[in-house]
């Protein structure tokens, strides 16, 4: 009964890739890029309102929550998201603010971003 397909929405996500490069003087630096957007289905809440249970605490700034029972889900705190029918060819409109793992479920606090 958990993670019913009819309760899921399509989203796109891109994971952060970090590689190390060396310049002409031998200094190393991290080069951060995002991978190709991948499609996934997940349960996504409506916009956040007042609630009595706050799984991520009162101080974290986030707009919505996502959840999955796929414990192998690769999404982490550095992931960019495309929600609400946003085309992955455009800029992302959400990013992950926090991840909360339990024995059977992963919950994500996500926040809306305005990228120009």
C-alpha positions in Angstrom: 0.0 0.0 0.0 2.9 2.4 0.5 4.2 4.4 -2.4 1.1 3.9 -4.6 1.8 4.8 -8.2 -1.3 7.0 -8.3 0.1 9.2 -5.5 3.4 9.8 -7.4 4.3 12.6 -9.7 7.0 12.7 -12.4 10.1 14.7 -11.6 13.5 15.2 -13.1 16.7 15.3 -11.0 20.4 16.0 -11.7 23.1 14.8 -9.3 26.2 16.8 -8.4 29.4 15.4 -10.0 32.8 16.4 -8.4 36.0 15.7 -10.2 39.6 16.8 -9.3 41.8 18.6 -11.7 45.4 19.8 -11.4 46.6 23.2 -12.8 50.0 23.9 -14.3 51.5 24.6 -10.9 50.4 21.3 -9.4 47.6 22.7 -7.3 44.5 20.5 -7.2 41.0 21.9 -7.3 37.5 20.4 -7.3 35.4 20.9 -10.4 31.7 20.7 -9.7 29.2 20.0 -12.5 25.7 18.5 -12.6 24.9 15.4 -14.6 22.2 14.8 -17.2 18.7 15.1 -15.7 17.1 11.7 -15.0 13.3 11.0 -14.8 11.8 9.5 -11.7 8.4 9.2 -10.0 8.0 10.1 -6.3 5.3 11.2 -3.8 5.5 15.0 -3.6 3.5 17.1 -1.1 1.5 20.2 -1.9 3.0 23.5 -0.9 3.8 23.6 2.7 1.4 25.3 5.1 1.2 25.1 8.9 1.6 21.6 10.3 1.8 20.2 13.7 4.5 17.7 12.8 7.7 19.1 11.4 10.0 16.3 10.4 12.9 18.6 9.5 12.5 21.0 12.4 11.2 24.6 12.6 14.4 26.3 11.5 14.9 24.7 8.1 13.7 26.8 5.2 11.8 24.5 2.8 8.6 24.6 0.7 7.6 21.0 0.0 8.4 17.4 0.9 9.0 14.4 -1.2 9.1 10.8 -0.1 10.0 7.4 -1.4 10.3 3.8 -0.1 13.1 3.1 -2.6 16.1 3.0 -0.2 18.5 3.0 -3.1 17.3 6.5 -4.3 20.4 8.5 -5.3 19.0 11.9 -4.5 21.0 13.8 -1.9 21.3 17.4 -0.5 23.1 18.7 -3.5 20.6 17.6 -6.1 18.7 19.9 -8.5 15.1 19.2 -9.2 12.6 20.0 -12.0 9.0 19.8 -10.6 5.5 20.8 -11.7 5.9 19.8 -15.3 9.1 21.9 -15.7 11.1 20.9 -18.7 14.6 19.7 -17.9 16.0 21.7 -20.8 15.1 24.8 -18.7 16.8 25.7 -15.4 15.9 23.8 -12.3 13.2 25.2 -10.0 13.8 23.2 -6.8 16.7 21.9 -4.8 17.0 19.5 -1.9 17.4 21.2 1.5 17.6 18.1 3.7 17.3 14.4 3.7 15.7 12.3 6.5 16.2 8.5 6.3 14.3 5.9 8.3 14.2 2.2 8.1 11.6 2.1 5.4 11.4 5.5 3.9 13.4 8.5 2.7 11.9 12.0 3.1 13.3 15.1 1.3 12.7 18.7 2.3 12.9 20.7 -0.9 12.9 24.5 -1.5 11.9 26.5 -4.5 14.7 28.5 -6.2 14.7 31.3 -8.8 17.6 30.7 -11.1 18.3 33.2 -13.8 
